[in-house]
């Protein structure tokens, strides 16, 4: 399975209709910001006119505050972070590149599409003389976190050879203490932030590249004018400004992750890692379990390169959690030790 969220493929293979399914294959918050009342945030000009500079600046200001980023850093809003991966692969310094793995495969795909090789390493010490080093922090799917102190020290080593550290913080919103942005100053680091995962609005396609000005301006130039839509600018600004919702949601997600852990543990599936938005299971029969759940129209994420791994997202409601518990109980021969 290349990515989570391909519900149409699951329906084609296992039957039913989309609304029958419980999609736990992604790390997207099941509780979207705004409760669906987005029309109240938008005016006719958001749809009918090209996005203006003022709207973009207001979004960046909201993001800078939400991420507690230093004023010396420059932000570029992008149509999702996936698009930014490919852009950075083309703009990163020439030379050897390494990525701390296992991790999100989209980075590797982006570098290969750009015609550049990307060496996989298990930790920063193995990066050797790589000019560009990439890591996801917190990592997807195991939730590994490296401290800001460690990352800044490594970035300074890269600076000595004109290198670049790319830190993908797609899941840092659920644990802001893991973010490098409050500590980053003039180090050669590009931080990627995803909007849609934590705010539950992945379809909006909004993200950010945060770095020193020359790299960010190059990103903007390559995307061209009006890369982010007017509705995305308006909704993103409002959501990022809603600090109370963000704090309440972190608390809610933590409780729901603990409840999911309890359900998994009851059937002998201890959690091996993850974040508050998803859990990673390591099980000898992970693919069989994935298929057993899929036949009950519950979609999880399995990994072709790691057949013992299974990622499970948050069900999002008491009823959905009970449905998962029942499906896991029915698969008891698989889940039993």
LUMBARO-271001 format. One record per residue (C-alpha): residue number from 0; residue in one letter; x, y, z. Coordinates in steps of 0.05 Angstrom, whole numbers, plus 32768, in hexadecimal, padded with zeros to 4 digits. Example, Ala and Ser with C-alpha at 12.3 -4.5 7.8 and 13.67 -1.06 7.14 Angstrom:
     i   aa   east   north     up
     0    A   80F6    7FA6   809C
     1    S   8111    7FEB   808F
***
This chain:
     i   aa   east   north     up
     0    X   8000    8000   8000
     1    X   8023    803F   7FE7
     2    X   7FFD    8071   8013
     3    X   7FC2    8071   8042
     4    X   7F7E    808C   802E
     5    X   7F73    8067   7FED
     6    X   7F2C    8054   8000
     7    X   7F14    804C   7FB8
     8    X   7F46    8013   7FAD
     9    X   7F2F    7FF1   7FED
    10    X   7EE6    7FF6   7FD8
    11    X   7EF7    7FD8   7F94
    12    X   7F1B    7F9D   7FB4
    13    X   7EF0    7F8F   7FF2
    14    X   7EAC    7FAA   7FDE
    15    X   7E7A    7FD8   7FFE
    16    X   7E73    8022   7FF2
    17    X   7E9F    805A   800D
    18    X   7E6F    806D   8046
    19    X   7E72    8024   805F
    20    X   7EBB    802A   806E
    21    X   7EE2    8040   80AB
    22    X   7F23    805D   808F
    23    X   7F5B    8056   80C2
    24    X   7F92    8055   808E
    25    X   7FA9    809D   8094
    26    X   7FC5    80CA   80CB
    27    X   7F90    80FF   80BE
    28    X   7F69    811B   80F9
    29    X   7F22    80FF   80F6
    30    X   7F09    813F   8118
    31    X   7F10    8176   80E5
    32    X   7F17    81BE   80FB
    33    X   7ED9    81E8   80EF
    34    X   7EA5    81B1   80F4
    35    X   7E97    81B8   80AA
    36    X   7E7F    8201   80AE
    37    X   7EB5    821B   807F
    38    X   7E84    8241   8053
    39    X   7E7D    8274   808B
    40    X   7EC7    8284   8086
    41    X   7EC9    8290   803C
    42    X   7EB1    82CC   8014
    43    X   7EA3    82CF   7FCA
    44    X   7EE7    82EC   7FBC
    45    X   7F09    82AE   7FD9
    46    X   7EEB    8287   7F9F
    47    X   7EE7    82BA   7F67
    48    X   7F27    82E2   7F6D
    49    X   7F70    82CD   7F6A
    50    X   7F90    82C8   7FAF
    51    X   7FAF    830A   7FC4
    52    X   7FEE    831A   7FE9
    53    X   7FCA    8331   8028
    54    X   7FA7    82EE   8030
    55    X   7FE8    82C9   8029
    56    X   800B    82F5   805B
    57    X   7FD2    82EB   808D
    58    X   7FD8    82A0   8086
    59    X   8023    82A2   8091
    60    X   801B    82CD   80CF
    61    X   7FEA    829B   80EC
    62    X   8018    8261   80DC
    63    X   8055    8284   80FA
    64    X   802F    828F   813C
    65    X   8011    8248   813D
    66    X   8055    8228   8131
    67    X   807B    8258   8160
    68    X   80AD    8265   8129
    69    X   80E5    8299   812D
    70    X   80DA    82DA   8107
    71    X   811A    82CF   80E0
    72    X   80FC    8292   80BC
    73    X   80D7    8298   807B
    74    X   8097    8273   806A
    75    X   807C    825B   8028
    76    X   8035    8242   8025
    77    X   802E    8207   7FF5
    78    X   7FF5    81DD   7FD9
    79    X   8004    81A5   800B
    80    X   8047    818C   8022
    81    X   8048    8153   7FF0
    82    X   8054    8185   7FB8
    83    X   808B    81A6   7FE2
    84    X   80B1    8164   7FE7
    85    X   80BC    8162   7F9D
    86    X   80CF    81AC   7F9C
    87    X   8104    81A3   7FD2
    88    X   8121    8166   7FAF
    89    X   8130    8193   7F73
    90    X   8149    81CF   7F9C
    91    X   8174    81AB   7FD0
    92    X   81C0    81B1   7FC9
    93    X   81E3    8183   7F98
    94    X   8205    8146   7FB4
    95    X   81F4    8108   7FDC
    96    X   81B1    8107   8002
    97    X   819A    80DA   803A
    98    X   8158    80CE   805D
    99    X   814F    80B1   80A3
   100    X   8125    8073   8098
   101    X   80F6    804F   809B
   102    X   80C8    808A   8091
   103    X   8095    80AA   8063
   104    X   80A4    8090   801C
   105    X   808C    80D0   7FFB
   106    X   80D0    80F0   8005
   107    X   80F4    80B7   7FE1
   108    X   80C1    80BA   7FA8
   109    X   80CA    8105   7FA1
   110    X   8116    8100   7F9D
   111    X   8114    80C8   7F6B
   112    X   80E2    80EF   7F40
   113    X   8112    8129   7F41
   114    X   8149    80FC   7F27
   115    X   8170    80FC   7F67
   116    X   8187    80C2   7F92
   117    X   8175    80BD   7FDB
   118    X   819B    808F   8009
   119    X   8175    8071   8044
   120    X   8197    8071   8088
   121    X   8180    805B   80CD
   122    X   8198    8098   80F3
   123    X   81BB    80DB   80EA
   124    X   81FF    80BD   80FA
   125    X   81FA    8092   80BB
   126    X   81EE    80CE   808D
   127    X   8239    80D5   8084
   128    X   824C    810D   8054
   129    X   8206    8116   8038
   130    X   81F8    815D   8022
   131    X   81AD    8159   802E
   132    X   818E    8130   8066
   133    X   8143    8125   806E
   134    X   811C    810C   80A9
   135    X   80D4    810B   80C1
   136    X   80CA    8123   8109
   137    X   809F    8107   8129
   138    X   80AB    80CE   80F9
   139    X   8075    80AB   80D1
   140    X   8064    8074   80E1
   141    X   808C    8064   8121
   142    X   8087    80A8   8143
   143    X   80D3    80AE   814E
   144    X   80E6    80F4   8167
   145    X   812A    8115   8165
   146    X   8135    8151   8193
   147    X   813E    8198   817A
   148    X   8183    8198   8199
   149    X   8198    815B   8171
   150    X   817C    8177   8130
   151    X   819B    81BC   8138
   152    X   81DF    819E   8147
   153    X   81DB    8173   810A
   154    X   81C4    81AD   80DF
   155    X   8201    81D5   80F3
   156    X   822E    819C   80DC
   157    X   820A    819D   8099
   158    X   8214    81E8   8095
   159    X   825F    81DE   8093
   160    X   8259    81BB   8050
   161    X   8221    81E4   8033
   162    X   81EC    81B0   8043
   163    X   81A3    81B0   8054
   164    X   8179    818C   8088
   165    X   8130    8180   8074
   166    X   8102    8172   80AF
   167    X   80BB    815B   809F
   168    X   808F    816E   80DA
   169    X   804E    8155   80BC
   170    X   8037    813A   8100
   171    X   8056    816E   812E
   172    X   8014    8192   813A
   173    X   7FFE    815A   8169
   174    X   803E    8162   8191
   175    X   8058    81A9   8188
   176    X   8091    819D   81B9
   177    X   80B1    8172   8182
   178    X   80B5    81AC   8150
   179    X   80F7    81CA   813C
   180    X   80D8    820D   8127
   181    X   80DA    8230   816B
   182    X   8126    8224   816F
   183    X   813B    822C   8126
   184    X   8160    826C   8114
   185    X   8193    826F   80DB
   186    X   81A4    8225   80D5
   187    X   819E    8204   8090
   188    X   815C    81E2   809E
   189    X   811B    81DE   8076
   190    X   80DE    81CA   80A0
   191    X   809F    81AF   807F
   192    X   805D    81B8   80A3
   193    X   801C    8197   808D
   194    X   7FDA    81B9   809B
   195    X   7FA7    8184   8088
   196    X   7FBB    814B   80B6
   197    X   7FB1    816C   80FA
   198    X   7F77    8198   80E4
   199    X   7F55    815E   80C1
   200    X   7F51    8183   807F
   201    X   7F80    815D   8052
   202    X   7F56    816D   8014
   203    X   7F65    81B7   801D
   204    X   7FAD    81AA   8006
   205    X   7FD5    81DB   8030
   206    X   801A    81D8   804D
   207    X   8058    8202   805C
   208    X   80A2    8203   804E
   209    X   80C8    8229   8085
   210    X   8111    823A   807B
   211    X   8142    8272   806D
   212    X   812A    82A4   8039
   213    X   8152    828F   7FFB
   214    X   8138    8247   7FFC
   215    X   80F1    825C   800B
   216    X   80F1    828F   7FD3
   217    X   810B    825A   7FA4
   218    X   80D1    822D   7FB9
   219    X   809F    8265   7FAC
   220    X   80BD    8275   7F68
   221    X   80B8    822D   7F53
   222    X   8070    8227   7F68
   223    X   805E    8267   7F45
   224    X   8026    8297   7F53
   225    X   7FE6    8284   7F79
   226    X   7FFF    8240   7F90
   227    X   7FCE    823E   7FCA
   228    X   7F84    824A   7FBD
   229    X   7F5B    8282   7FDC
   230    X   7F2F    8252   8005
   231    X   7F6E    822F   8020
   232    X   7F8C    8272   8035
   233    X   7F4C    8286   805A
   234    X   7F3F    8243   807C
   235    X   7F88    8238   808D
   236    X   7F8E    827D   80AD
   237    X   7F50    8273   80D8
   238    X   7F63    822D   80EF
   239    X   7FAB    823E   80FF
   240    X   7F93    827A   8127
   241    X   7F64    824F   8151
   242    X   7F94    823F   8189
   243    X   7F5D    8227   81B8
   244    X   7F45    81F2   8187
   245    X   7F8C    81DA   817D
   246    X   7F98    81D0   81C7
   247    X   7F56    81AE   81D2
   248    X   7F62    8181   8196
   249    X   7FA7    816B   81AF
   250    X   7F87    8156   81F0
   251    X   7F4F    8132   81CC
   252    X   7F7D    810D   819D
   253    X   7FA8    80F6   81D8
   254    X   7F6C    80D8   81FA
   255    X   7F53    80B6   81BB
   256    X   7F98    809A   81AD
   257    X   7F99    807C   81F3
   258    X   7F54    805E   81E8
   259    X   7F6C    803F   81A6
   260    X   7FA8    8023   81CA
   261    X   7F7A    8001   81FC
   262    X   7F51    7FE0   81C5
   263    X   7F8F    7FC8   81A1
   264    X   7FAF    7FAF   81E1
   265    X   7F71    7F87   81F3
   266    X   7F7A    7F5B   81B6
   267    X   7FC5    7F54   81BF
   268    X   7FDD    7F8B   8190
   269    X   800D    7FB7   81B7
   270    X   801E    7FFA   8197
   271    X   8065    7FFF   817D
   272    X   8065    8049   816D
   273    X   803F    8082   814C
   274    X   8022    80C5   815E
   275    X   7FE0    80DC   817A
   276    X   7FC3    80D7   8134
   277    X   7FD8    808F   8124
   278    X   7FF5    8051   8144
   279    X   8027    8020   8127
   280    X   801F    7FD6   8134
   281    X   8054    7FA2   8127
   282    X   8035    7F5D   811E
   283    X   804B    7F1E   80F9
   284    X   8008    7F1A   80D6
   285    X   7FFE    7F64   80C8
   286    X   7FE8    7F5A   8080
   287    X   7FB6    7F24   8094
   288    X   7F9B    7F52   80CA
   289    X   7F96    7F8B   8098
   290    X   7F6E    7F5F   8068
   291    X   7F42    7F45   80A0
   292    X   7F2F    7F8C   80B3
   293    X   7F26    7FA0   806B
   294    X   7EF3    7F68   8061
   295    X   7ECC    7F8B   8099
   296    X   7ED5    7FCE   8074
   297    X   7F0A    7FEA   80A3
   298    X   7F47    8004   807E
   299    X   7F8B    8006   809F
   300    X   7FD0    8013   8081
   301    X   7FFF    7FDA   8073
   302    X   8046    7FE3   8058
   303    X   8061    7FBB   801D
   304    X   80A9    7FC4   8034
   305    X   8099    7FB3   807C
   306    X   8066    7F7A   807B
   307    X   8062    7F76   80C7
   308    X   804C    7FBE   80CE
   309    X   8005    7FD8   80D2
   310    X   7FF1    8021   80DE
   311    X   7FAE    8031   80FE
   312    X   7F90    8077   8100
   313    X   7F5F    8091   8133
   314    X   7F18    8078   812A
   315    X   7EFC    80BC   813F
   316    X   7EBF    80A7   8166
   317    X   7EA9    8077   819C
   318    X   7E7F    8051   8169
   319    X   7EB8    804B   8138
   320    X   7EE7    8034   816F
   321    X   7EB5    7FFE   8184
   322    X   7EAF    7FE8   813B
   323    X   7EFA    7FE0   8138
   324    X   7EFB    7FBA   8179
   325    X   7EC6    7F8A   815F
   326    X   7EEC    7F7F   811E
   327    X   7F2D    7F72   8144
   328    X   7F09    7F40   8171
   329    X   7EEF    7F1C   8133
   330    X   7F36    7F18   811A
   331    X   7F4D    7EF9   815C
   332    X   7F73    7EBF   813C
   333    X   7F9F    7EF3   811A
   334    X   7FA7    7F22   8155
   335    X   7FB4    7EEC   8189
   336    X   7FFC    7EE3   819F
***
